[in-house]
């Protein structure tokens, strides 16, 4: 069946959304909705606590939005915020790292004036509970969801146990929380309208916990706690060396293992009865990993990738940023094109974040007259 190309750019073009976020999660949420055609009006404080690099990232996330610069938490500006929200379907509010400037989100005051609005309120630990008032930067929030116990995440790479807990690159945790908030927003704005006048409480910690659902269910189902030093092994492969770098293999099923055997030239040990079932291979995963590493190191990444895929092996090369920027497939899709050369309504989830040169903000206004 041939693939059909669908343009999602105008899906939300009838919607107006106000983004009051003081962090990347809310800004990413607004960015995702703007990519689908929503008219997003962002308010950014001039006196921000973001570093210069963070400010540049915020500019990238605001590329498809109209942007005004003033302090939305200043009581004197409340009417100005309400004016921006008039006729909008949704307001996005994200708590600054240190806490709510007015000790609580201003969404409730806005909803009192605009009852047809729905508010998405994003905070590190939610609006209620014992940790609701805790200060938290992105690194704190990221690890509060247990990611330090899972990263490095490749349980079949023997060297990972000697490495300290680390976080994923950049603002991965903030982007994930913002993306899940955007999913909630989509459900609301395309639903039956029952959420008008409500505040949707989005906890970053709870959003990031969902990334560990396979580990979390082990405890209620088997009483086992999973962490980075005692992982739950379900597949064979992992991060393996090639002659010119590394590849990652995730062989879960018998036919995938059989494809891997053919890919590597049917080494005698791989056809041994000692490794004929997935259960037997997983039980000896450390030994299997070392033996596989000896085999994959004989071949290039490209050979392992292209021929492995043809054999039904879940395998991919591990690429550097420099390699990604010249990758033919990504170039063909225009991922790293100059952002200013793209249609503002094009559904680019990537370009507006990756590309800074030639970047242009959406139309900026000085104030409401």
C-alpha positions in Angstrom: 0.0 0.0 0.0 1.6 3.3 -1.0 2.2 6.0 1.6 0.0 9.0 1.5 1.3 12.4 2.2 -0.9 14.4 4.6 -0.5 18.1 5.3 -1.3 18.8 8.9 -0.2 22.5 8.8 -3.8 23.9 9.0 -5.4 21.5 11.3 -5.7 24.0 14.1 -5.9 27.2 12.1 -9.2 28.3 13.6 -7.7 28.3 17.1 -6.2 31.1 19.1 -3.8 30.2 22.0 -2.0 32.3 24.4 1.4 31.1 25.7 2.6 32.6 29.0 5.3 30.0 29.7 8.4 30.8 31.6 10.2 27.6 30.6 10.8 25.3 27.7 8.0 22.7 28.4 5.2 25.2 27.9 7.1 26.9 25.0 7.5 23.5 23.3 3.8 22.8 23.9 2.9 26.1 22.2 5.4 25.5 19.5 3.8 22.1 18.7 0.3 23.6 18.4 1.6 26.4 16.3 3.2 23.9 13.9 -0.3 22.5 13.4 -1.7 25.9 12.4 -2.9 27.4 15.7 -2.4 31.2 16.1 -0.2 31.3 19.2 0.4 34.6 21.0 3.4 34.3 23.4 4.2 36.6 26.3 7.8 36.6 27.4 9.2 38.6 30.4 12.0 41.0 29.6 13.6 40.3 33.0 14.1 36.6 32.4 16.4 34.3 34.3 17.3 32.3 31.2 21.0 32.2 30.1 21.9 33.6 26.6 21.9 30.1 25.1 18.5 29.3 26.7 17.2 32.6 25.3 18.3 31.6 21.8 16.4 28.3 22.2 13.3 30.1 23.4 13.5 32.3 20.3 13.6 29.2 18.2 10.5 27.8 19.9 8.7 31.1 19.4 9.5 31.3 15.7 5.9 30.5 14.6 4.3 32.7 17.3 3.5 36.4 17.7 5.5 37.6 20.7 5.0 40.4 23.2 7.5 41.3 25.9 6.1 42.2 29.3 5.7 40.7 32.8 2.4 38.8 32.8 2.6 38.4 36.6 2.7 42.2 37.2 -0.7 43.0 38.6 -0.8 46.1 36.5 -0.6 43.9 33.4 -3.4 41.5 34.3 -6.0 43.4 32.1 -3.5 43.3 29.3 -3.2 39.5 29.6 -7.0 39.1 29.8 -7.3 41.2 26.6 -4.9 38.8 24.8 -6.9 35.8 26.0 -10.2 37.3 24.8 -11.6 34.9 22.2 -8.8 32.4 22.7 -9.5 28.7 23.2 -6.6 28.0 25.5 -3.9 29.6 27.7 -0.6 27.8 28.4 1.1 28.7 31.6 4.4 27.2 32.9 5.8 27.9 36.3 9.3 29.6 36.5 12.0 27.4 38.1 11.8 29.2 41.5 8.0 29.1 41.8 4.9 31.0 40.9 5.7 34.7 41.0 2.2 35.4 42.5 2.4 32.2 44.6 -0.1 30.5 42.2 -0.9 30.5 38.5 -2.8 33.5 37.2 -4.9 31.1 35.1 -7.7 31.2 37.7 -8.0 35.0 37.4 -8.0 34.8 33.7 -10.7 32.1 33.6 -12.8 34.2 35.8 -12.9 36.9 33.1 -12.8 34.4 30.2 -14.9 31.3 31.2 -14.7 29.8 27.7 -10.9 29.3 28.1 -9.1 26.1 29.1 -5.8 26.5 30.9 -2.9 24.2 30.6 -0.7 24.7 33.8 2.7 23.1 33.7 4.9 22.8 36.8 7.6 20.5 38.1 5.5 18.5 40.5 1.9 19.6 39.9 -0.3 22.2 41.5 -1.1 20.2 44.6 0.7 17.7 46.8 3.7 17.9 49.2 6.2 19.0 46.5 4.0 21.5 44.6 6.0 24.4 46.0 9.5 23.0 45.5 11.9 24.9 43.3 13.2 22.8 40.3 15.3 23.5 37.3 15.1 21.2 34.2 17.9 18.9 35.6 16.1 18.5 38.9 12.8 17.7 37.2 14.4 15.3 34.8 16.0 13.2 37.6 13.0 13.4 39.9 11.3 11.0 37.5 14.0 8.4 38.1 16.0 8.9 34.9 19.3 8.8 36.8 18.6 5.1 37.4 18.0 4.4 33.8 20.6 6.4 31.8 22.9 5.3 30.2 19.9 3.3 29.0 21.6 0.5 27.1 21.6 -2.4 29.5 23.6 -4.6 27.0 26.5 -2.2 26.8 28.9 -3.6 29.5 30.7 -0.3 30.0 27.6 1.5 31.1 27.8 0.2 34.7 31.1 2.1 35.2 29.6 5.4 34.1 27.9 7.9 36.5 24.2 8.7 36.1 23.7 11.3 33.4 20.8 13.1 31.7 19.8 12.9 28.1 21.1 15.6 25.9 19.9 19.2 25.9 16.4 19.8 27.3 15.0 16.4 26.4 12.9 16.2 29.6 11.4 19.6 29.1 10.5 18.7 25.5 8.9 15.4 26.5 6.8 17.2 29.2 5.8 19.8 26.7 4.9 17.3 24.1 2.6 15.4 26.4 1.0 18.7 27.4 0.4 19.3 23.7 -1.3 15.9 23.4 -3.6 16.9 26.2 -4.2 20.2 24.6 -5.1 18.5 21.3 -7.6 16.3 23.1 -9.2 19.3 24.7 -9.5 21.6 21.7 -10.8 18.9 19.4 -13.2 17.5 22.1 -16.7 18.3 23.1 -16.0 21.5 25.0 -16.5 20.1 28.5 -13.2 21.4 29.7 -14.0 25.0 29.1 -13.3 27.0 32.3 -11.0 24.2 33.7 -7.3 24.2 34.7 -5.5 21.1 33.4 -2.7 20.3 35.9 0.4 19.0 34.1 3.2 17.7 36.3 6.5 17.4 34.5 7.6 14.6 36.9 4.4 12.6 36.1 4.9 13.1 32.4 8.5 11.9 32.5 7.5 8.9 34.7 5.5 7.6 31.7 8.8 7.1 29.9 9.6 4.3 32.3 6.3 2.4 32.2 8.0 -0.8 31.2 10.2 -0.6 34.3 7.5 0.7 36.6 5.1 -2.2 36.0 7.7 -4.7 37.1 7.2 -3.8 40.7 3.4 -4.3 41.0 3.6 -7.4 38.8 6.6 -9.1 40.2 7.8 -7.1 43.2 11.1 -6.3 41.4 12.7 -2.9 41.4 14.5 -2.1 38.2 17.5 0.3 38.1 20.5 1.0 35.9 22.8 -1.5 37.7 20.2 -4.4 37.7 18.3 -3.9 34.4 15.5 -6.0 33.0 17.0 -7.7 29.9 14.4 -8.6 27.2 16.4 -8.4 24.0 19.8 -9.3 22.5 22.2 -6.8 21.0 22.6 -3.3 22.4 25.3 -0.9 21.5 28.0 -2.8 19.6 31.2 -1.7 17.8 31.6 -1.7 14.1 34.9 -1.2 12.2 34.2 2.5 11.9 32.0 3.4 14.9 29.0 1.8 16.7 25.6 0.3 15.8 22.7 -0.6 18.0 20.9 -3.9 17.7 17.6 -4.8 19.4 16.8 -8.4 18.6 13.6 -9.4 20.4 12.2 -12.2 18.3 13.5 -15.4 16.9 13.3 -14.3 13.2 15.3 -11.2 14.1 18.1 -13.3 15.6 18.1 -15.6 12.5 18.5 -12.5 10.3 21.4 -11.4 12.5 23.1 -14.8 12.2 22.9 -14.5 8.3 24.1 -10.9 8.5 27.2 -11.8 10.4 28.1 -14.8 8.1 26.6 -17.6 10.3 29.5 -17.8 12.9 29.7 -21.3 14.4 28.9 -20.1 17.9 25.6 -18.4 16.8 24.3 -21.6 15.4 25.1 -23.5 18.6 22.3 -25.2 20.5 23.4 -23.1 23.5 21.8 -20.0 21.9 18.9 -21.5 19.9 16.1 -19.8 21.9 15.6 -16.2 23.0 15.3 -17.4 26.6 18.7 -19.1 26.4 20.3 -16.0 24.8 18.8 -13.6 27.3 20.0 -15.8 30.2 23.5 -15.5 28.9 23.3 -11.9 27.7 26.7 -10.7 28.9 28.5 -13.6 27.1 26.3 -13.1 24.0 27.1 -9.3 24.0 30.8 -9.9 24.0 30.7 -12.5 21.3 28.4 -10.2 19.1 30.8 -7.3 19.6 33.6 -9.4 18.1 31.5 -10.1 15.0 30.1 -6.6 14.4 33.6 -5.1 14.7 34.5 -6.8 11.5 32.1 -4.8 9.4 31.2 -1.1 8.7 28.2 0.6 10.1 26.7 1.1 6.7 27.0 -2.5 5.7 25.5 -3.7 9.0 22.7 -1.2 8.7 21.6 -1.6 5.1 22.1 -5.4 4.8 20.8 -5.9 8.3 17.6 -4.0 7.6 17.1 -6.1 4.4 17.3 -9.2 6.6 14.7 -7.9 9.1 17.3 -7.1 11.8 16.4 -4.1 14.0 19.8 -2.4 13.6 20.8 1.2 13.1 24.1 3.2 13.0 24.9 5.5 15.9 25.7 8.8 14.3 27.4 12.0 15.5 25.8 15.4 15.2 28.3 16.3 12.4 27.2 13.2 10.5 23.5 13.9 11.0 23.9 17.4 9.5 25.1 15.9 6.2 22.9 12.8 6.2 21.3 12.5 2.7 17.9 11.3 4.0 17.6 14.2 6.5 18.8 16.6 3.9 16.2 15.3 1.4 13.5 16.0 4.0 14.8 19.5 4.6 15.4 19.0 8.4 18.4 21.4 8.6 17.3 23.9 6.0 17.4 27.6 6.9 14.4 28.2 9.0 13.6 31.6 7.4 13.3 29.9 4.0 10.5 27.6 5.1 6.8 28.4 5.1 5.8 29.5 8.6 2.8 27.2 8.5 4.8 24.2 7.4 4.5 21.4 10.0 8.2 21.4 11.0 8.8 19.9 14.4 12.5 20.0 13.9 13.7 22.9 11.8 12.6 25.7 14.1 14.6 24.2 16.9 17.7 23.1 15.0 18.1 26.1 12.8 19.1 29.4 14.2 20.7 31.3 11.3 18.3 33.5 9.5 15.8 32.9 12.3 12.9 35.3 12.3 10.4 35.8 15.1 6.7 36.0 14.4 5.2 39.5 14.3 5.9 41.3 17.6 3.6 43.9 19.1 4.5 46.7 21.6 1.2 46.6 23.4 -2.6 46.5 23.1 -4.3 49.8 22.2 
